[in-house]
Amino acid sequence: MSRGDYVGCGLWAAGFLVLVAISFTVGIILRPDRDVSSEPGVVTLGVSGSGDARYRLIGRIDETNAPCVALVREGAEEVGQCGLTNRGATGEDEERFTVTSAELPDGTTVVFGPLPRQAESVRLELADDSRPTIEARRSQSAGLSWFVHETDQQVTGPPVMLDGNGEPVPIP
């Protein structure tokens, strides 16, 4: 081999190392910040919105084996819920399924929550008297069912969880 062959190989090797360094730097820059969704057992269920209204929904099963869904913005959990029902402060109130909602900076309301396994959809009651039905989503990795709905209306009534036949799901 001539000296020129060594120089050519050296240039290829240097170019490869520069490419690796650039790729590593870009990966570090584009990597999401460490936040609550990077904790063990927490999965990102979905990302939506744009600009100031961008959010992520995360899910997990808590220490009491209850499904949890939370809204995360700018790396911090803003609002969420664990469990499916509201039993009232004394436990004597009528049990009902609950959902969580949050208003985003653009005025959009995000309504979400975990669902019982047998629920195929959820029907909401909104301030404009509409009653949209939202399909259930499933996360195999988190082991939970959930839903999310974006609207410009406030939720005015309790949600109705529906099975595959469109019948209300009984409170567990």
Contacts in CASP RR format, 6 or more apart in sequence:
PFRMAT RR
TARGET T0000
AUTHOR 0000-0000-0000
METHOD contacts of the structure
MODEL  1
MSRGDYVGCGLWAAGFLVLVAISFTVGIILRPDRDVSSEPGVVTLGVSGS
GDARYRLIGRIDETNAPCVALVREGAEEVGQCGLTNRGATGEDEERFTVT
SAELPDGTTVVFGPLPRQAESVRLELADDSRPTIEARRSQSAGLSWFVHE
TDQQVTGPPVMLDGNGEPVPIP
32 38 0 8 1.000
33 75 0 8 1.000
35 72 0 8 1.000
35 75 0 8 1.000
35 76 0 8 1.000
36 42 0 8 1.000
36 58 0 8 1.000
36 70 0 8 1.000
36 72 0 8 1.000
36 75 0 8 1.000
36 76 0 8 1.000
36 77 0 8 1.000
37 43 0 8 1.000
37 44 0 8 1.000
37 56 0 8 1.000
37 58 0 8 1.000
37 72 0 8 1.000
37 75 0 8 1.000
39 60 0 8 1.000
41 60 0 8 1.000
41 61 0 8 1.000
41 142 0 8 1.000
42 58 0 8 1.000
42 59 0 8 1.000
42 60 0 8 1.000
42 142 0 8 1.000
43 58 0 8 1.000
43 59 0 8 1.000
43 60 0 8 1.000
43 139 0 8 1.000
43 141 0 8 1.000
43 142 0 8 1.000
44 56 0 8 1.000
44 57 0 8 1.000
44 58 0 8 1.000
44 59 0 8 1.000
45 57 0 8 1.000
45 58 0 8 1.000
45 59 0 8 1.000
45 69 0 8 1.000
45 137 0 8 1.000
45 139 0 8 1.000
45 142 0 8 1.000
45 146 0 8 1.000
45 148 0 8 1.000
46 56 0 8 1.000
46 57 0 8 1.000
46 148 0 8 1.000
47 54 0 8 1.000
47 55 0 8 1.000
47 56 0 8 1.000
47 57 0 8 1.000
48 54 0 8 1.000
48 55 0 8 1.000
48 57 0 8 1.000
48 110 0 8 1.000
48 148 0 8 1.000
48 150 0 8 1.000
49 55 0 8 1.000
49 104 0 8 1.000
49 108 0 8 1.000
49 150 0 8 1.000
52 104 0 8 1.000
52 105 0 8 1.000
52 106 0 8 1.000
53 104 0 8 1.000
53 105 0 8 1.000
53 106 0 8 1.000
53 107 0 8 1.000
53 108 0 8 1.000
54 73 0 8 1.000
55 71 0 8 1.000
55 72 0 8 1.000
55 73 0 8 1.000
55 78 0 8 1.000
55 102 0 8 1.000
55 104 0 8 1.000
55 110 0 8 1.000
56 71 0 8 1.000
56 72 0 8 1.000
56 73 0 8 1.000
57 69 0 8 1.000
57 70 0 8 1.000
57 71 0 8 1.000
57 72 0 8 1.000
57 112 0 8 1.000
57 146 0 8 1.000
57 148 0 8 1.000
58 69 0 8 1.000
58 70 0 8 1.000
58 72 0 8 1.000
58 77 0 8 1.000
59 67 0 8 1.000
59 68 0 8 1.000
59 69 0 8 1.000
59 70 0 8 1.000
59 114 0 8 1.000
59 139 0 8 1.000
59 142 0 8 1.000
59 144 0 8 1.000
59 146 0 8 1.000
60 68 0 8 1.000
60 142 0 8 1.000
60 144 0 8 1.000
61 67 0 8 1.000
61 68 0 8 1.000
61 142 0 8 1.000
61 143 0 8 1.000
61 144 0 8 1.000
62 68 0 8 1.000
62 82 0 8 1.000
64 82 0 8 1.000
66 82 0 8 1.000
66 83 0 8 1.000
66 84 0 8 1.000
66 114 0 8 1.000
67 82 0 8 1.000
67 83 0 8 1.000
67 84 0 8 1.000
67 114 0 8 1.000
67 115 0 8 1.000
67 142 0 8 1.000
67 143 0 8 1.000
67 144 0 8 1.000
67 145 0 8 1.000
67 146 0 8 1.000
68 80 0 8 1.000
68 81 0 8 1.000
68 82 0 8 1.000
68 83 0 8 1.000
68 114 0 8 1.000
68 144 0 8 1.000
69 80 0 8 1.000
69 81 0 8 1.000
69 100 0 8 1.000
69 112 0 8 1.000
69 113 0 8 1.000
69 114 0 8 1.000
69 144 0 8 1.000
69 146 0 8 1.000
70 77 0 8 1.000
70 78 0 8 1.000
70 79 0 8 1.000
70 80 0 8 1.000
70 81 0 8 1.000
71 77 0 8 1.000
71 78 0 8 1.000
71 79 0 8 1.000
71 80 0 8 1.000
71 100 0 8 1.000
71 102 0 8 1.000
71 110 0 8 1.000
71 112 0 8 1.000
72 78 0 8 1.000
78 102 0 8 1.000
79 100 0 8 1.000
79 102 0 8 1.000
80 100 0 8 1.000
80 112 0 8 1.000
80 113 0 8 1.000
81 98 0 8 1.000
81 99 0 8 1.000
81 100 0 8 1.000
81 113 0 8 1.000
81 114 0 8 1.000
82 114 0 8 1.000
83 114 0 8 1.000
84 97 0 8 1.000
84 98 0 8 1.000
84 114 0 8 1.000
84 115 0 8 1.000
84 116 0 8 1.000
84 161 0 8 1.000
84 172 0 8 1.000
85 95 0 8 1.000
85 96 0 8 1.000
85 97 0 8 1.000
85 98 0 8 1.000
85 171 0 8 1.000
85 172 0 8 1.000
86 93 0 8 1.000
86 95 0 8 1.000
86 96 0 8 1.000
86 97 0 8 1.000
86 98 0 8 1.000
87 93 0 8 1.000
87 95 0 8 1.000
95 171 0 8 1.000
96 158 0 8 1.000
96 171 0 8 1.000
97 116 0 8 1.000
97 122 0 8 1.000
97 158 0 8 1.000
97 159 0 8 1.000
97 160 0 8 1.000
97 161 0 8 1.000
97 169 0 8 1.000
97 171 0 8 1.000
98 158 0 8 1.000
98 159 0 8 1.000
99 111 0 8 1.000
99 112 0 8 1.000
99 113 0 8 1.000
99 122 0 8 1.000
99 124 0 8 1.000
99 155 0 8 1.000
99 159 0 8 1.000
100 111 0 8 1.000
100 112 0 8 1.000
100 113 0 8 1.000
101 109 0 8 1.000
101 110 0 8 1.000
101 111 0 8 1.000
101 112 0 8 1.000
101 154 0 8 1.000
101 155 0 8 1.000
102 109 0 8 1.000
102 110 0 8 1.000
103 109 0 8 1.000
103 110 0 8 1.000
104 110 0 8 1.000
107 152 0 8 1.000
108 150 0 8 1.000
108 151 0 8 1.000
108 152 0 8 1.000
109 150 0 8 1.000
109 151 0 8 1.000
109 152 0 8 1.000
109 153 0 8 1.000
109 154 0 8 1.000
109 155 0 8 1.000
110 148 0 8 1.000
110 149 0 8 1.000
110 150 0 8 1.000
111 124 0 8 1.000
111 148 0 8 1.000
111 149 0 8 1.000
111 150 0 8 1.000
111 151 0 8 1.000
111 155 0 8 1.000
112 146 0 8 1.000
112 147 0 8 1.000
112 148 0 8 1.000
112 149 0 8 1.000
113 146 0 8 1.000
113 147 0 8 1.000
113 148 0 8 1.000
114 144 0 8 1.000
114 145 0 8 1.000
114 146 0 8 1.000
115 122 0 8 1.000
115 136 0 8 1.000
115 144 0 8 1.000
115 145 0 8 1.000
115 146 0 8 1.000
115 147 0 8 1.000
115 161 0 8 1.000
116 145 0 8 1.000
116 161 0 8 1.000
116 169 0 8 1.000
116 172 0 8 1.000
117 145 0 8 1.000
118 163 0 8 1.000
118 169 0 8 1.000
119 136 0 8 1.000
119 145 0 8 1.000
119 161 0 8 1.000
119 162 0 8 1.000
119 163 0 8 1.000
119 169 0 8 1.000
120 135 0 8 1.000
120 136 0 8 1.000
120 162 0 8 1.000
120 163 0 8 1.000
120 164 0 8 1.000
120 166 0 8 1.000
121 133 0 8 1.000
121 134 0 8 1.000
121 135 0 8 1.000
121 136 0 8 1.000
121 147 0 8 1.000
121 161 0 8 1.000
121 162 0 8 1.000
121 164 0 8 1.000
121 166 0 8 1.000
122 133 0 8 1.000
122 134 0 8 1.000
122 136 0 8 1.000
122 147 0 8 1.000
122 159 0 8 1.000
122 160 0 8 1.000
122 161 0 8 1.000
122 162 0 8 1.000
123 131 0 8 1.000
123 132 0 8 1.000
123 133 0 8 1.000
123 134 0 8 1.000
123 159 0 8 1.000
123 160 0 8 1.000
123 162 0 8 1.000
124 131 0 8 1.000
124 132 0 8 1.000
124 133 0 8 1.000
124 134 0 8 1.000
124 149 0 8 1.000
124 155 0 8 1.000
124 157 0 8 1.000
124 159 0 8 1.000
125 131 0 8 1.000
125 155 0 8 1.000
125 156 0 8 1.000
125 157 0 8 1.000
125 158 0 8 1.000
125 159 0 8 1.000
126 132 0 8 1.000
126 151 0 8 1.000
126 153 0 8 1.000
126 154 0 8 1.000
126 155 0 8 1.000
126 156 0 8 1.000
127 153 0 8 1.000
127 154 0 8 1.000
127 155 0 8 1.000
127 156 0 8 1.000
128 153 0 8 1.000
130 153 0 8 1.000
132 149 0 8 1.000
132 151 0 8 1.000
133 162 0 8 1.000
134 147 0 8 1.000
134 148 0 8 1.000
134 149 0 8 1.000
135 147 0 8 1.000
136 145 0 8 1.000
136 146 0 8 1.000
136 147 0 8 1.000
137 145 0 8 1.000
137 146 0 8 1.000
137 147 0 8 1.000
137 148 0 8 1.000
138 144 0 8 1.000
138 145 0 8 1.000
138 146 0 8 1.000
139 145 0 8 1.000
139 146 0 8 1.000
160 168 0 8 1.000
161 168 0 8 1.000
161 169 0 8 1.000
162 168 0 8 1.000
162 169 0 8 1.000
163 169 0 8 1.000
END
